[in-house]
Amino acid sequence: MVTLTPQQSQSATSPDRPEVHKTVHYQIAIVGGGAAGITTASWLLEKARSLDIAIIEPSQKHYYQPGWTLTGGGVFQIQDTVKPQKEVLPKEVTWVAERAIKLDPENNALFTTGGLKVEYDCLIVCPGIQIDWHLIKGLKEAIGSNGVTSNYSPKYAPYTWELIRNFQGGNALFTFPNTPIKCGGAPQKIMYMADDFFRSKYGVRQRSNVMFLTPKTRMFSVPEYSAILENVVQERDIDVKFGHNLKEIKADTKEAVFDVLQDDAIVGEVSIHYDMIHVAPPQSAPDFIKESPLAVPNNPGGWVDVNKDTLQHNRYPNVFGIGDASSLPTSKTAAAVRKQAPVVAENLLNFLGSQPLSAHYDGYTCCPLITGYDKTVMAEFDGYNARPTSSFPLNPAKERWVMWVMKKHVLPWVYWNRMLKGAAFEGDYIKPLQWRQK
Ligand code: FAD
């Protein structure tokens, strides 16, 4: 693998006027070497070894982010979720170890922090999602100490476990924001693990008030899975507050301030004391995408504007978008990326060969809903129609021990050894069943 590292330049470069030290050209440029970028590059290389591909990716580390929930729950160490980037990038690609700062699709070019101008024939945009910590007042200052945590960063996921492990009773709050987020189930999964753990320690759960606070009006977007979670919270005596949107953390008094919503309008404000709080922060497309011509026009999320079936950009046909940064109207997960990547690979090759785009994505996604230390609902669904599907000959709308084993042992293995390598695995040969409960 060729690696291009940043120029040792003292001169400043800014997104408005990127300074260019060198111009390079690749047949395919991929912005972001996370789950989507690497998986798509691998699928492309599987189909055509000779492709000239560059991945623009600043991070030296590659994280398996679904493992952060298990880190927060004390099942994994954070180091179990990470590998050096150079080990997971396909050997055939050029790694541009820099951050993209400006996209110029009119001229088939992008610019990087180190002063590179990267020209391309085709572009794949997948820089993931941006965590907007700053949108909750006081959060940036408070997080990581005095009971405030989030599994949405590898920096704080170990602190979640420290809080859960040492919790002696009081208010344990778990929040959901008023934006789309990656893995919409993650804010609940950690709550169920915490609740389970508190019950295993003499008297702790009796002294605790476990609360889930969300601007939404139901537990999950798919009615069948929502019904299970409603039962779970009822059985476990978890206090759910719908129509509550976290807006401020007051670290000095340990208070969380929420807007109270009715039909999306703010009708009041409430302040709740916390002894620990797990925050799922607001999220959006990275700023450099929002500010680029690739974003959906007039949409505050700033997502990459792609066709939901072909994943081709709606205005720039040589651009494709995939993963969390895309406008795809489905739940943002690595499981979704696993199904999107072969579609992008096939369609991009169709495009290069001047053929009609032949592959279609159906909105498949999956959120393994951990409901305790030995049970999980494998919530697979067709995200475009909010209908449960299953890759297994089992009713997916059930808590199962075997799905906990899948989440803990099988899925991480599949991610590192099959998905990132662009390889199908047995599940891919089974057409998910549109599950209908009798
Ligand atoms: P990422 O994997 O985030 O990759 C984006 C990459 O782009 C990063 O490497 C980043 O460094 C790079 N980048 C950012 N900005 C730039 C730039 N300017 N220039 C170049 N590169 C850039 N998914 C599941 O399927 N199941 C789960 O159980 C699950 N649980 C989760 C739990 C948590 C706590 C979290 C945080 C996520 C979870 N996910 C889960 C979601 C899953 O991790 C993401 O959906 C998936 O990683 C999306 O892939 P991506 O490539 O779009 O983004």
Residues whose N, C-alpha, C, O or C-beta is under 5 A from the ligand:
A	BS01	FAD	V31 G32 G33 G34 A35 A36 G37 I56 E57 P58 S59 Q65 P66 W68 T69 E98 R99 A100 C126 P127 G128 I129 N151 Y152 K182 C183 A186 I322 G323 D324 A325 K332 T333 A334 A335 V337 C366 P368
